[in-house]
């Protein structure tokens, strides 16, 4: 039976995994959640949190719930999951992944070499294999260029660009009477209402110059990211990039520590 390997040591679950209902899917399937020692349960706290897969586009527009991109499925399958949809919390899962990333290593390569290495996505989740071109007196440039162009053309009809706010003269929308809007309303979440402004003209000119090499679709920052960053819609749009909901954010940005 076709399915998905959740980790190198298994198990294999069918493609309906995570869909249809809120369950403690990790507690049922994740090998990390099956470890028991003599002192009792020895599994991460996220194991008992229910979640389910959701429609990311609908959540961006209609919900303040934060969603996360799944890495359990083959490359090209964009599935997003949510804990808050299930009246649960993602805090334990976020903490677990943060701590895992901080602990991750690459031991000798990080210490001993200036060669750039790349993580392979050809193996099941949980298998960390890295490859190098420069070790073989070769160049990764062609591979990097190929993947960059593929990524740029990925979802939402090409590059999904979020506009975090209306800022004259850079980016804005108009109401049905043709008046320029300076604050966001329901039209902000309606992608059929076009953006105008200096940055729109600039982005359109880039696409024209590229002669079809890439295309950009304009959209909004998710309600979840704006709930997470209530003081800055610009930082909220950056959060959407991190969460995999959009590819870029457009606006008069400056660098901050948080971003």
Secondary structure, DSSP 4 states (H G I P E B T S, - for coil): ---EESSTT--EE-TTTT-SS-B-HHHHH-GGG--EETTEE---GGGG--BEEE-HHHHHHH-----EE--SS-TT---EEESGGGT--SHHHHHHHHHHHHH---HHHHHH-----EE--SS-TT---EE-SGGGT---HHHHHHHHHHHHT-TTTSEEEEE-S-BTTTBB-B-TTSPBPSS--GGGG-TTS--BSHHHHHHHHHHHHHTTS--EEEEE--HHHHHHTTT-HHHHHHHHHHTTS-SEEESS----S--
